[in-house]
Amino acid sequence: MILDRVKPLSAILEAVEKKGLPRTLGGFQLMLFGIGCVIGTGIFVLTAAGAQKAGPGLMLAFAIAGAVCIVAALCYSEVASMIPVAGSAYTYSYASMGEFLAWTVGWALIMEYAIAASAVSVGWSGYFSGTILHEFLGITLPPWLSAGPLALGGAEGGFINLPALVIALLVTWLLVIGTRESAVFNTILVIIKVTALTAFVVLTLPQVETAKFNPFLPAGVFGGFGSGVGAVGAAATIFFAYVGFDAVSTAAEETKNPQRNVPIGLVGSLLFCTVFYILVAAGAIGTIGGQPIMGPDGIPFPAGSEELARQCALPQYAGALVCSDEALAHVLRQVGFSTVGNMLGIAAFLALPSVILVLLFGQTRIFFVMSRDGLLPEGLSKVHPKWGTPYIVTIITGSLVALAAAFFPVGQLADISNAGTLYAFGMVALAAMVLRRREPDVQRAFRVPGLVIVGPLTIAGCLFLFLNLPIEAMLMLPVWSLVGAVIYFGYSRSRSHMAAGVVEVHEPEITELEPDIPGIADRGRD
């Protein structure tokens, strides 16, 4: 019963045939697009959390996460090239494995988007408090206004992360009234981010001391099931720094010679980002050190935990990388480049709100597609008569995002978001294999070479990283999925359009999904 109601692929592709896109992108253009989509939030806000989990082994963690992304990206490309419609992994699953599994993917994506937006809000708060308020205005927010409470893993004396709460609510308000970002503005933000990180690498690498990398793996490669530490545990967390590459896979329809250029764009952009991330990690750790603060049992204190917060409050850890809320700007200040560090902080301050906006906007896409299929109440996506935006779901989502940002630390939020992302990516790989067998004759602009190997590798890689998340993050996915299953069998299944025999696909016009964000892909983090 749970594997029934597979949406006919012909019905989904009918909408695509009405609006074919010209093939204009080459491999190099696709690679640049991928770099712009990927580089940003994770490297700005998760460097400290990653170092606390793995120490210098953070560099190995970036390589592990990048490798999983490469095989997942290839699977995404094949499915996206044959089903280039809104809904992403949710739609792919509906066309291959049926309604229930599609529901679980869509439900996981809803969690992923919301939690990721909360994580970025917390990351923005660190740069706002450290660079804008402290460095430029001489204002120091008290801990009870700049971090979540101790019971939820915040800093010493934390009560509420007020800047994170405010920025999440502000972005929600902008989405409700119908803000638009231009492609030019987005391009400027990408240039700012890449320039800032390049400056960081250029200034820090000459000052690297090899002694700072010893021991290289203080917590080992595997920290143990559910511990979330070690190089693999850090990889499971900083996987967040790569998400956005799947936006490149959706461009297969617009790519010249996709069989050649799609893998060049995907693998090239991910390899570039991986090397770039490793250089940034080397510069940060090799200059001021990045050894984790160990507990009495010889295992690093959990990132964002009460125990770590207490250690970071001690004088000897005042300048530690793992204790910083704005890691990269902090490193530059510590090595004598305060002005450049402040400029990098400003770059993050300017760029991160647009990421929050894209994540919240992307979630409205998922809600629209699921409500369009009858799986969620249509009232959730009711459009405001004046602003033309899905204001009800935007307000609900934005409020929950703001509350999570106010009380949880960035590392925990990223781990929970990654749990949903890894599930979705694994399901896309499964969808690629199912569709290759079930729909072998459907045209594919790109076919994964050796899918029989790449597909299982993707699923194994996603499962591998999932099992190395902290136990709390791992448990969040099945709990969230159980809630979703109750909703599906109690409400959605009986109201599904498929249950009523309605299979036609209406691909929404862009005006139905205001606000439009030209130049920014739905699933990008940047």
Secondary structure per residue as TSV (DSSP state, phi and psi in degrees):
chain	resnum	aa	ss	phi	psi
A	1	M	-	360.0	-36.4
A	2	I	T	-78.7	-9.4
A	3	L	T	-107.4	17.2
A	4	D	-	-92.0	-174.0
A	5	R	-	56.9	54.5
A	6	V	-	-80.9	124.4
A	7	K	-	-71.0	128.5
A	8	P	-	-57.2	129.0
A	9	L	H	-62.7	-31.8
A	10	S	H	-62.3	-35.5
A	11	A	H	-68.6	-36.3
A	12	I	H	-71.6	-40.9
A	13	L	H	-73.6	-18.2
A	14	E	H	-58.7	-38.6
A	15	A	H	-68.7	-34.6
A	16	V	H	-66.4	-38.7
A	17	E	H	-61.8	-24.1
A	18	K	T	-79.3	-12.4
A	19	K	T	-147.6	61.7
A	20	G	-	-65.0	147.9
A	21	L	-	-110.2	143.2
A	22	P	-	-68.8	148.0
A	23	R	-	-90.3	107.4
A	24	T	-	-125.4	-13.5
A	25	L	B	-91.9	134.9
A	26	G	-	-97.6	176.0
A	27	G	H	-61.9	-41.7
A	28	F	H	-67.5	-40.7
A	29	Q	H	-62.7	-41.5
A	30	L	H	-64.4	-37.5
A	31	M	H	-65.4	-42.6
A	32	L	H	-63.4	-40.0
A	33	F	H	-60.9	-42.5
A	34	G	H	-64.3	-40.8
A	35	I	H	-61.8	-42.4
A	36	G	H	-64.6	-35.9
A	37	C	H	-71.3	-36.3
A	38	V	H	-87.3	-49.9
A	39	I	S	-67.7	130.2
A	40	G	S	157.9	-108.7
A	41	T	H	-52.9	-52.5
A	42	G	H	-57.9	-46.0
A	43	I	H	-69.9	-29.9
A	44	F	H	-72.5	-39.1
A	45	V	H	-110.8	-14.1
A	46	L	S	-110.8	2.1
A	47	T	H	-59.2	-43.5
A	48	A	H	-65.6	-45.3
A	49	A	H	-63.2	-39.8
A	50	G	H	-65.3	-40.3
A	51	A	H	-65.8	-36.0
A	52	Q	H	-66.5	-28.5
A	53	K	H	-83.0	-35.0
A	54	A	H	-130.6	-8.8
A	55	G	G	62.3	-142.5
A	56	P	G	-58.8	-20.5
A	57	G	G	-62.7	-5.3
A	58	L	H	-56.5	-33.6
A	59	M	H	-63.4	-41.2
A	60	L	H	-65.9	-36.1
A	61	A	H	-61.4	-40.3
A	62	F	H	-62.3	-39.2
A	63	A	H	-65.9	-40.5
A	64	I	H	-64.4	-48.5
A	65	A	H	-63.4	-39.6
A	66	G	H	-62.8	-38.9
A	67	A	H	-63.8	-42.2
A	68	V	H	-64.0	-39.9
A	69	C	H	-63.8	-37.1
A	70	I	H	-62.8	-47.3
A	71	V	H	-69.5	-36.0
A	72	A	H	-65.5	-38.0
A	73	A	H	-63.6	-38.0
A	74	L	H	-64.2	-42.2
A	75	C	H	-64.6	-42.4
A	76	Y	H	-57.5	-41.3
A	77	S	H	-63.3	-42.2
A	78	E	H	-64.7	-46.5
A	79	V	H	-68.9	-40.3
A	80	A	H	-66.1	-31.1
A	81	S	H	-72.9	-21.3
A	82	M	H	-104.1	-18.6
A	83	I	-	-132.0	67.3
A	84	P	-	-82.8	68.6
A	85	V	S	-128.7	169.3
A	86	A	T	-64.3	155.0
A	87	G	T	108.2	-19.8
A	88	S	T	51.8	-129.6
A	89	A	H	-59.1	-31.1
A	90	Y	H	-62.1	-49.5
A	91	T	H	-65.7	-40.6
A	92	Y	H	-59.3	-42.7
A	93	S	H	-68.0	-38.0
A	94	Y	H	-62.2	-36.1
A	95	A	H	-82.3	-8.1
A	96	S	H	-124.8	-37.9
A	97	M	T	-123.0	0.3
A	98	G	-	100.9	172.3
A	99	E	H	-66.8	-43.7
A	100	F	H	-64.9	-47.3
A	101	L	H	-65.9	-34.8
A	102	A	H	-62.2	-40.3
A	103	W	H	-60.6	-45.1
A	104	T	H	-62.2	-36.2
A	105	V	H	-68.3	-47.6
A	106	G	H	-60.4	-40.5
A	107	W	H	-64.2	-39.8
A	108	A	H	-66.7	-37.9
A	109	L	H	-65.8	-35.6
A	110	I	H	-60.1	-45.1
A	111	M	H	-63.9	-44.0
A	112	E	H	-58.4	-50.4
A	113	Y	H	-60.5	-47.3
A	114	A	H	-65.2	-46.7
A	115	I	H	-67.8	-37.5
A	116	A	H	-63.5	-41.1
A	117	A	H	-62.3	-37.2
A	118	S	H	-65.3	-42.3
A	119	A	H	-61.4	-43.2
A	120	V	H	-66.6	-36.5
A	121	S	H	-61.3	-41.7
A	122	V	H	-66.3	-40.9
A	123	G	H	-61.9	-41.9
A	124	W	H	-62.2	-39.0
A	125	S	H	-58.7	-39.1
A	126	G	H	-63.0	-42.9
A	127	Y	H	-72.3	-35.5
A	128	F	I	-65.1	-46.9
A	129	S	I	-68.6	-41.1
A	130	G	I	-80.1	-44.0
A	131	T	I	-90.4	-56.4
A	132	I	I	-70.0	-53.0
A	133	L	I	-75.4	-53.7
A	134	H	I	-75.4	-51.3
A	135	E	I	-74.1	-39.3
A	136	F	I	-96.6	-37.4
A	137	L	H	-104.7	-7.3
A	138	G	-	69.3	22.6
A	139	I	-	-106.0	130.2
A	140	T	-	-114.1	114.7
A	141	L	-	-69.5	135.9
A	142	P	-	-66.0	152.1
A	143	P	H	-54.3	-32.8
A	144	W	H	-71.8	-11.7
A	145	L	H	-107.8	-3.9
A	146	S	H	-123.4	6.2
A	147	A	S	-153.7	155.5
A	148	G	-	-70.1	167.7
A	149	P	-	-68.1	158.6
A	150	L	G	-58.6	-36.7
A	151	A	G	-62.0	-24.2
A	152	L	G	-107.4	15.2
A	153	G	T	91.5	19.3
A	154	G	-	-83.5	-167.7
A	155	A	-	-81.6	167.8
A	156	E	T	-54.6	123.8
A	157	G	T	78.6	10.0
A	158	G	-	-70.4	144.6
A	159	F	-	-128.1	-46.5
A	160	I	-	-156.4	140.1
A	161	N	B	-90.6	87.5
A	162	L	H	-63.5	-45.2
A	163	P	H	-59.7	-39.7
A	164	A	H	-64.2	-41.5
A	165	L	H	-61.1	-45.5
A	166	V	H	-66.6	-44.6
A	167	I	H	-66.7	-36.5
A	168	A	H	-65.5	-41.9
A	169	L	H	-69.2	-36.3
A	170	L	H	-64.1	-45.4
A	171	V	H	-64.6	-38.7
A	172	T	H	-59.6	-44.1
A	173	W	H	-61.8	-42.0
A	174	L	H	-62.0	-39.1
A	175	L	H	-68.3	-35.7
A	176	V	H	-66.3	-41.7
A	177	I	H	-84.2	-8.0
A	178	G	T	95.8	50.8
A	179	T	-	-72.2	154.2
A	180	R	-	-128.9	137.3
A	181	E	-	-107.4	139.8
A	182	S	-	-88.5	155.7
A	183	A	H	-62.1	-34.5
A	184	V	H	-63.7	-43.9
A	185	F	H	-63.1	-42.5
A	186	N	H	-62.8	-40.3
A	187	T	H	-61.4	-40.9
A	188	I	H	-61.7	-42.0
A	189	L	H	-63.2	-41.1
A	190	V	H	-61.8	-44.1
A	191	I	H	-61.6	-42.1
A	192	I	H	-60.4	-46.0
A	193	K	H	-65.0	-47.5
A	194	V	H	-65.9	-39.6
A	195	T	H	-63.5	-43.4
A	196	A	H	-61.7	-44.8
A	197	L	H	-69.9	-34.7
A	198	T	H	-63.5	-43.0
A	199	A	H	-60.6	-39.4
A	200	F	H	-60.0	-47.4
A	201	V	H	-63.2	-45.8
A	202	V	H	-62.4	-38.3
A	203	L	H	-81.4	-29.4
A	204	T	H	-93.7	-36.7
A	205	L	G	-57.7	-39.2
A	206	P	G	-63.7	-18.3
A	207	Q	G	-101.0	7.1
A	208	V	-	-66.6	136.2
A	209	E	-	-113.3	121.2
A	210	T	G	-60.4	-27.0
A	211	A	G	-63.0	-25.2
A	212	K	G	-69.2	-15.7
A	213	F	G	-92.0	5.4
A	214	N	-	-110.8	122.8
A	215	P	S	-75.6	146.7
A	216	F	S	-76.1	-35.2
A	217	L	-	-124.7	71.5
A	218	P	T	-62.0	-26.8
A	219	A	T	-107.5	9.0
A	220	G	-	80.1	-179.7
A	221	V	S	-78.9	-48.3
A	222	F	-	-109.4	123.5
A	223	G	-	-85.9	-8.1
A	224	G	-	111.9	150.8
A	225	F	T	-55.9	125.8
A	226	G	T	76.6	1.2
A	227	S	T	-81.1	-31.7
A	228	G	-	73.4	14.0
A	229	V	-	-119.2	176.6
A	230	G	H	85.0	173.9
A	231	A	H	-61.7	-39.4
A	232	V	H	-72.7	-38.0
A	233	G	H	-61.5	-40.3
A	234	A	H	-66.3	-37.2
A	235	A	H	-61.3	-38.5
A	236	A	H	-65.1	-30.6
A	237	T	H	-80.9	-50.2
A	238	I	H	-79.3	3.0
A	239	F	G	-53.5	-29.8
A	240	F	G	-56.2	-29.1
A	241	A	G	-74.3	-10.2
A	242	Y	T	-105.5	-21.7
A	243	V	T	-61.8	137.0
A	244	G	T	129.5	-18.8
A	245	F	T	-63.1	-27.7
A	246	D	H	-67.3	-17.0
A	247	A	H	-63.3	-32.0
A	248	V	H	-67.7	-39.6
A	249	S	H	-62.1	-30.6
A	250	T	G	-73.1	-9.5
A	251	A	G	-89.4	7.0
A	252	A	G	-58.1	-35.5
A	253	E	G	-65.4	-24.4
A	254	E	G	-104.3	13.9
A	255	T	B	-103.4	133.4
A	256	K	S	-71.0	136.8
A	257	N	S	45.3	62.0
A	258	P	H	-59.9	-31.5
A	259	Q	H	-61.2	-29.8
A	260	R	H	-94.0	-45.2
A	261	N	H	-82.6	-29.3
A	262	V	H	-63.0	-50.0
A	263	P	H	-64.2	-32.9
A	264	I	H	-62.1	-46.7
A	265	G	H	-65.0	-45.2
A	266	L	H	-70.5	-57.2
A	267	V	H	-65.7	-39.1
A	268	G	H	-62.1	-46.1
A	269	S	H	-67.0	-39.3
A	270	L	H	-70.4	-37.7
A	271	L	H	-65.3	-42.3
A	272	F	H	-60.5	-47.2
A	273	C	H	-64.5	-38.2
A	274	T	H	-63.0	-47.9
A	275	V	H	-61.8	-41.9
A	276	F	H	-61.9	-44.7
A	277	Y	H	-64.5	-40.7
A	278	I	H	-63.9	-39.9
A	279	L	H	-64.9	-41.0
A	280	V	H	-63.1	-45.3
A	281	A	H	-62.2	-40.5
A	282	A	H	-63.5	-42.0
A	283	G	H	-64.4	-41.0
A	284	A	H	-69.2	-48.5
A	285	I	H	-75.2	-38.5
A	286	G	H	-72.4	-14.9
A	287	T	H	-96.1	-54.1
A	288	I	H	-109.4	-0.1
A	289	G	-	87.8	148.6
A	290	G	-	-143.2	28.0
A	291	Q	-	-68.4	138.8
A	292	P	-	-70.2	156.3
A	293	I	-	-85.7	116.3
A	294	M	B	-88.0	147.5
A	295	G	-	-83.7	177.1
A	296	P	T	-64.8	-19.5
A	297	D	T	-90.9	6.5
A	298	G	S	79.9	10.7
A	299	I	S	-110.7	137.7
A	300	P	B	-57.2	140.1
A	301	F	-	-58.7	141.3
A	302	P	-	-58.0	136.7
A	303	A	T	-61.0	131.9
A	304	G	T	80.0	10.0
A	305	S	-	-88.2	165.4
A	306	E	H	-61.9	-40.7
A	307	E	H	-63.9	-42.5
A	308	L	H	-66.1	-39.4
A	309	A	H	-59.7	-39.2
A	310	R	H	-68.1	-39.5
A	311	Q	H	-64.9	-40.9
A	312	C	H	-67.4	-20.6
A	313	A	T	-77.7	-12.0
A	314	L	S	-76.6	147.3
A	315	P	G	-57.7	-35.9
A	316	Q	G	-68.3	-15.6
A	317	Y	G	-110.1	15.0
A	318	A	T	-59.1	-35.6
A	319	G	T	-104.7	13.4
A	320	A	-	-69.7	141.3
A	321	L	G	-59.2	-42.8
A	322	V	G	-70.1	-10.5
A	323	C	G	-101.8	-0.3
A	324	S	-	-87.8	141.8
A	325	D	S	-90.9	-7.3
A	326	E	S	-140.7	68.6
A	327	A	H	-53.9	-49.7
A	328	L	H	-70.5	-42.6
A	329	A	H	-62.7	-38.2
A	330	H	H	-62.1	-42.6
A	331	V	H	-61.0	-47.1
A	332	L	H	-62.7	-37.2
A	333	R	H	-66.4	-38.4
A	334	Q	H	-67.0	-28.4
A	335	V	T	-102.4	15.0
A	336	G	T	95.3	11.5
A	337	F	-	-114.8	58.2
A	338	S	H	-59.8	-42.0
A	339	T	H	-62.7	-46.7
A	340	V	H	-65.9	-37.4
A	341	G	H	-60.6	-41.6
A	342	N	H	-67.0	-36.3
A	343	M	H	-65.3	-38.8
A	344	L	H	-64.6	-39.7
A	345	G	H	-61.3	-38.8
A	346	I	H	-65.8	-39.3
A	347	A	H	-58.8	-45.0
A	348	A	H	-66.4	-41.1
A	349	F	H	-58.5	-39.3
A	350	L	H	-78.4	-37.6
A	351	A	H	-83.4	-35.9
A	352	L	H	-66.2	-35.6
A	353	P	H	-58.9	-33.8
A	354	S	H	-66.2	-30.0
A	355	V	H	-68.3	-43.4
A	356	I	H	-58.2	-43.3
A	357	L	H	-61.5	-44.7
A	358	V	H	-64.1	-40.6
A	359	L	H	-65.0	-45.2
A	360	L	H	-66.2	-38.6
A	361	F	H	-63.6	-43.3
A	362	G	H	-59.8	-35.2
A	363	Q	H	-67.8	-34.0
A	364	T	H	-63.3	-31.6
A	365	R	H	-61.5	-46.3
A	366	I	H	-63.1	-45.0
A	367	F	H	-58.9	-43.0
A	368	F	H	-60.8	-47.9
A	369	V	H	-66.3	-41.1
A	370	M	H	-70.5	-38.5
A	371	S	H	-70.6	-32.7
A	372	R	H	-63.4	-29.7
A	373	D	T	-87.3	1.5
A	374	G	T	83.4	6.0
A	375	L	S	-84.1	-19.4
A	376	L	S	-128.6	152.4
A	377	P	-	-58.5	135.4
A	378	E	G	-63.7	-25.6
A	379	G	G	-61.8	-27.0
A	380	L	G	-61.9	-31.6
A	381	S	G	-103.5	23.6
A	382	K	-	-59.7	133.9
A	383	V	-	-92.4	134.7
A	384	H	-	-66.9	133.1
A	385	P	T	-64.3	-26.6
A	386	K	T	-95.1	-48.2
A	387	W	T	-91.4	-15.1
A	388	G	-	67.3	31.0
A	389	T	S	-121.0	153.5
A	390	P	-	-75.5	76.4
A	391	Y	H	-71.7	-31.1
A	392	I	H	-66.3	-52.8
A	393	V	H	-67.5	-32.2
A	394	T	H	-66.2	-43.2
A	395	I	H	-66.2	-44.1
A	396	I	H	-61.8	-50.2
A	397	T	H	-62.6	-48.2
A	398	G	H	-59.9	-37.8
A	399	S	H	-66.3	-41.9
A	400	L	H	-67.1	-39.3
A	401	V	H	-60.1	-44.5
A	402	A	H	-63.1	-41.1
A	403	L	H	-65.6	-43.0
A	404	A	H	-63.0	-41.6
A	405	A	H	-64.6	-31.8
A	406	A	H	-71.9	-26.2
A	407	F	H	-121.1	-13.3
A	408	F	S	-112.2	149.4
A	409	P	-	-80.2	159.9
A	410	V	H	-63.2	-39.0
A	411	G	H	-62.3	-44.4
A	412	Q	H	-64.4	-40.9
A	413	L	H	-64.3	-43.3
A	414	A	H	-62.6	-40.2
A	415	D	H	-61.9	-43.7
A	416	I	H	-65.3	-42.5
A	417	S	H	-60.9	-41.7
A	418	N	H	-63.1	-32.3
A	419	A	H	-59.6	-45.7
A	420	G	H	-67.8	-38.6
A	421	T	H	-64.8	-46.1
A	422	L	H	-62.3	-38.1
A	423	Y	H	-62.5	-46.3
A	424	A	H	-62.8	-42.4
A	425	F	H	-64.8	-41.4
A	426	G	H	-62.4	-38.3
A	427	M	H	-68.8	-33.2
A	428	V	H	-65.2	-40.9
A	429	A	H	-62.0	-41.3
A	430	L	H	-64.6	-40.4
A	431	A	H	-61.4	-40.1
A	432	A	H	-60.5	-42.2
A	433	M	H	-70.7	-40.0
A	434	V	H	-63.9	-45.5
A	435	L	H	-67.9	-33.4
A	436	R	H	-62.1	-34.3
A	437	R	H	-84.2	-41.0
A	438	R	H	-82.8	-34.7
A	439	E	-	-126.0	62.8
A	440	P	T	-68.4	-21.4
A	441	D	T	-96.0	-7.0
A	442	V	S	-68.3	136.8
A	443	Q	-	-64.4	133.5
A	444	R	-	-124.1	122.1
A	445	A	S	-65.7	-28.0
A	446	F	-	-137.3	133.9
A	447	R	-	-118.5	130.6
A	448	V	-	-68.3	122.2
A	449	P	T	-66.1	128.5
A	450	G	T	65.3	43.7
A	451	L	H	-57.6	-31.2
A	452	V	H	-61.2	-22.1
A	453	I	H	-100.6	-46.0
A	454	V	H	-64.6	-40.6
A	455	G	H	-59.5	-56.7
A	456	P	H	-60.2	-34.4
A	457	L	H	-62.0	-39.9
A	458	T	H	-63.5	-47.8
A	459	I	H	-61.8	-43.8
A	460	A	H	-64.4	-40.5
A	461	G	H	-65.3	-41.6
A	462	C	H	-66.0	-42.1
A	463	L	H	-65.1	-39.9
A	464	F	H	-58.8	-48.0
A	465	L	H	-68.5	-39.4
A	466	F	H	-58.6	-43.1
A	467	L	T	-72.8	-7.4
A	468	N	T	-107.0	8.9
A	469	L	S	-75.0	160.0
A	470	P	-	-57.3	148.1
A	471	I	H	-57.1	-34.9
A	472	E	H	-63.4	-41.3
A	473	A	H	-68.8	-38.1
A	474	M	H	-62.9	-41.1
A	475	L	H	-70.5	-26.4
A	476	M	H	-61.1	-39.1
A	477	L	H	-64.3	-51.4
A	478	P	H	-64.6	-34.4
A	479	V	H	-64.7	-47.0
A	480	W	H	-62.0	-40.1
A	481	S	H	-66.1	-36.5
A	482	L	H	-63.7	-43.3
A	483	V	H	-59.0	-43.6
A	484	G	H	-62.9	-39.6
A	485	A	H	-63.7	-39.6
A	486	V	H	-61.1	-43.6
A	487	I	H	-65.8	-41.5
A	488	Y	I	-63.0	-51.5
A	489	F	I	-77.0	-23.9
A	490	G	I	-86.9	-24.1
A	491	Y	I	-133.1	-56.3
A	492	S	I	-68.7	-41.1
A	493	R	H	-60.2	-41.1
A	494	S	H	-76.2	-19.4
A	495	R	H	-104.6	0.3
A	496	S	-	-59.8	140.5
A	497	H	T	-63.6	-33.5
A	498	M	T	-62.3	-35.9
A	499	A	T	-64.0	-30.5
A	500	A	T	-89.1	2.3
A	501	G	T	82.1	13.5
A	502	V	-	-93.2	115.4
A	503	V	-	-122.2	-6.0
A	504	E	-	-66.4	151.1
A	505	V	-	-111.7	124.6
A	506	H	-	-105.6	107.9
A	507	E	-	-78.3	115.6
A	508	P	-	-62.5	140.8
A	509	E	-	-69.3	153.7
A	510	I	G	-62.6	-28.5
A	511	T	G	-69.2	-21.2
A	512	E	G	-74.9	-16.7
A	513	L	G	-117.5	34.1
A	514	E	-	-57.8	146.3
A	515	P	S	-84.1	135.8
A	516	D	-	-73.5	144.5
A	517	I	-	-126.8	82.0
A	518	P	T	-57.7	138.3
A	519	G	T	85.9	-2.2
A	520	I	-	-122.4	125.5
A	521	A	-	-74.2	153.6
A	522	D	T	-59.6	-39.6
A	523	R	T	-100.2	7.3
A	524	G	-	-71.3	150.8
A	525	R	-	-91.2	-8.4
A	526	D	-	-131.9	360.0
